């Protein structure tokens, strides 16, 4: 994201913002995406191809929707929901499922050993980190060789689409207004669309992922091209 904030300042700002909107975060996601985010989270776990006994890390888990979806699709997995915002985890914990583990974690300094997880997944995390290459490198490090990486995030609206003016109006006007009405936090829902428009194009993000060492990198766009799910595999012969 384009920003004049230092890495530390951005981390503090993002943590405070998500703490404020945590109680209505899931409701706002349903409204902003017309419920499509539920299907995207299901697709993330489908692409992760979890086997019985697999260990999956949902990084930037927020209220834990993806971590819970992992247990729904594969009840015999170990699902770890990790986030650096306590308020988000507290908002999600009442909906706990058996086998779900919560953990406080910074995406830039993960508290896990190398080659710990069979899958690392995330939803709307990457555009919020202060150092994207480092965050991806950390996810690569804790993923087992042959493990799968899947990330859902926004991507800037297509430049040549007739729908782009309407998409931008929705992002810049409708979402902040909706955020103010539902959460009382208009500024947070100005930041979220702005961070989306300033984030990497899906093709560029795929290149960053590939440079981190991942292979079989691919992505698919959703919601008129403003959301994408990227997926990749850590090489089976990796020594990191």
C-alpha positions in Angstrom: 0.0 0.0 0.0 1.2 3.5 -0.7 1.8 5.2 2.6 4.0 7.8 4.3 3.6 6.0 7.6 6.5 4.0 9.0 6.1 0.3 9.3 5.6 0.6 13.1 3.1 3.4 12.7 1.1 1.5 10.1 1.0 -1.6 12.4 -0.3 0.5 15.3 -2.9 2.2 13.1 -4.2 -1.0 11.6 -4.4 -2.8 15.0 -6.4 0.1 16.5 -8.7 0.3 13.5 -9.6 -3.3 13.5 -10.1 -3.3 17.3 -12.7 -0.5 16.9 -14.6 -2.3 14.1 -14.3 -5.8 15.4 -17.9 -6.1 16.8 -19.5 -5.4 13.4 -16.6 -6.6 11.2 -18.3 -9.8 9.9 -21.6 -8.0 9.3 -19.9 -5.3 7.3 -18.1 -8.0 5.2 -21.5 -9.7 4.4 -23.0 -6.3 3.4 -20.0 -5.1 1.4 -19.8 -8.3 -0.7 -23.5 -9.2 -0.8 -22.6 -12.4 1.1 -20.0 -13.5 -1.5 -17.2 -13.5 1.1 -18.7 -16.7 2.6 -18.2 -18.5 -0.7 -14.7 -17.1 -1.1 -13.7 -18.5 2.3 -15.1 -21.9 1.4 -13.0 -21.8 -1.8 -9.9 -20.9 0.1 -10.2 -24.1 2.2 -11.1 -26.2 -0.9 -7.9 -25.0 -2.6 -5.9 -25.8 0.5 -6.8 -29.5 0.1 -6.6 -30.4 3.8 -6.0 -34.0 4.7 -7.0 -35.6 8.0 -4.5 -34.5 10.6 -3.3 -31.5 8.6 -2.2 -28.4 10.4 -3.5 -25.2 8.8 -2.6 -21.6 9.8 -5.3 -18.9 9.2 -3.1 -15.8 9.4 -4.7 -12.4 10.0 -7.6 -14.6 11.1 -9.7 -11.8 12.6 -12.8 -13.4 14.0 -11.7 -16.8 12.7 -14.2 -17.4 9.8 -11.6 -19.2 7.6 -10.2 -21.2 10.5 -13.7 -22.4 11.3 -14.4 -23.2 7.7 -11.3 -25.4 7.7 -12.8 -27.5 10.5 -16.1 -27.7 8.7 -14.5 -29.1 5.6 -11.9 -31.2 7.4 -13.0 -31.9 11.0 -9.8 -33.9 11.7 -7.4 -31.0 11.0 -5.8 -28.7 13.5 -6.8 -25.2 12.7 -4.8 -22.3 14.1 -6.4 -18.8 14.0 -3.6 -16.2 14.4 -4.0 -12.4 14.5 -2.3 -9.4 16.1 -5.5 -7.7 17.1 -6.9 -9.0 20.4 -10.3 -7.3 19.8 -10.9 -9.3 16.6 -10.1 -12.6 18.2 -12.3 -11.8 21.2 -15.2 -11.0 18.8 -14.8 -14.4 17.2 -14.0 -16.7 20.1 -17.6 -17.2 21.3 -18.2 -19.1 18.0 -15.3 -21.5 18.8 -15.3 -25.0 17.4 -13.6 -28.0 18.8 -10.0 -28.2 17.3 -9.7 -24.4 16.8 -6.6 -22.9 18.4 -6.2 -19.1 18.8 -2.8 -17.4 18.8 -1.6 -13.9 19.0 0.9 -13.5 16.1 2.5 -10.7 14.1 2.6 -11.6 10.3 6.1 -10.2 10.0 7.5 -12.3 12.9 5.6 -15.6 13.2 6.1 -17.5 16.4 6.3 -20.9 14.7 9.2 -23.1 13.7 10.2 -23.7 10.1 8.0 -26.2 8.2 5.2 -26.4 10.7 2.0 -26.1 8.7 0.5 -28.2 5.8 -1.4 -25.1 4.6 -1.2 -21.3 5.3 -4.3 -19.3 4.3 -5.4 -15.7 4.8 -8.3 -13.4 4.0 -7.8 -9.7 3.4 -4.5 -9.7 5.2 -1.8 -8.9 2.6 -2.8 -5.3 1.8 -2.7 -4.4 5.5 0.8 -5.6 6.3 3.6 -3.1 6.6 6.2 -5.2 4.7 4.5 -7.5 2.1 7.6 -9.4 0.9 8.6 -10.2 4.5 5.1 -11.3 5.4 5.0 -13.7 2.4 8.5 -14.9 3.3 7.4 -15.7 6.8 4.4 -17.7 5.5 6.8 -19.6 3.2 9.1 -20.4 6.1 6.5 -21.9 8.3 4.9 -23.9 5.5 6.0 -27.5 5.0 7.6 -28.5 1.7 4.8 -29.4 -0.6 2.4 -27.4 1.5 -0.3 -25.1 0.0 -0.6 -21.3 0.3 -3.9 -19.6 -0.4 -4.7 -15.9 0.0 -7.9 -13.9 -0.6 -7.5 -10.1 -1.0 -8.7 -7.1 -2.9 -7.1 -5.9 -6.1 -7.5 -2.5 -7.8 -10.5 -2.2 -10.2 -9.8 -3.0 -13.8 -8.7 0.1 -15.7 -10.5 -0.7 -19.0 -13.9 -1.9 -17.6 -17.1 0.1 -18.2 -18.0 -0.9 -14.6 -15.0 0.7 -13.0 -16.6 4.2 -12.4 -19.5 2.5 -10.6 -17.1 0.2 -8.6 -15.1 3.3 -7.5 -18.3 5.1 -6.5 -19.4 2.1 -4.4 -15.9 1.9 -2.8 -15.4 5.6 -2.2 -19.0 6.7 -1.3 -21.2 3.8 -0.4 -18.9 1.7 1.7 -17.8 4.6 4.0 -21.4 5.6 4.4 -22.4 2.1 5.2 -19.5 1.7 7.6 -20.5 4.9 9.4 -24.1 3.7 9.8 -23.3 0.1 10.9 -20.1 0.6 12.9 -19.9 4.4 13.6 -16.4 4.2 12.2 -16.4 6.0 8.9 -12.6 6.5 8.8 -12.0 2.8 8.9 -14.2 2.3 5.9 -12.4 5.1 4.1 -9.1 3.4 4.8 -10.3 -0.1 3.6 -11.4 1.0 0.0 -8.3 3.3 -0.3 -6.0 0.5 0.7 -7.7 -1.7 -1.9 -7.2 0.8 -4.7 -3.6 1.3 -3.7 -2.8 -2.4 -3.4 -1.0 -4.4 -6.1 -2.6 -5.7 -9.2 -3.3 -9.4 -9.0 -0.6 -10.1 -11.6 2.0 -8.1 -9.6 1.1 -9.9 -6.4 1.6 -13.2 -8.2 5.1 -12.1 -9.1 5.9 -11.2 -5.5 4.7 -14.6 -4.4 6.8 -16.3 -7.0 9.9 -14.3 -6.0 9.4 -15.6 -2.4 10.1 -19.1 -3.7 6.6 -20.4 -4.3 5.7 -22.4 -7.4 2.5 -23.2 -9.3 1.4 -19.6 -8.6 -2.1 -18.8 -9.9 -5.1 -16.6 -9.2 -8.7 -16.1 -10.0 -10.6 -12.8 -9.8 -14.1 -12.3 -8.3 -16.7 -9.6 -7.8 -16.1 -7.7 -11.1 -12.4 -8.1 -10.7 -11.9 -6.3 -7.4 -11.2 -9.4 -5.3 -8.7 -12.2 -6.1 -7.8 -15.6 -4.6 -4.1 -16.4 -5.1 -2.7 -19.9 -4.6 0.7 -21.4 -4.7 2.8 -24.4 -3.5 6.0 -24.6 -1.6 8.4 -26.8 -3.5 8.7 -30.3 -2.1 12.5 -30.1 -2.2 12.7 -26.8 -0.3 15.2 -26.7 2.5 13.8 -23.6 4.2 
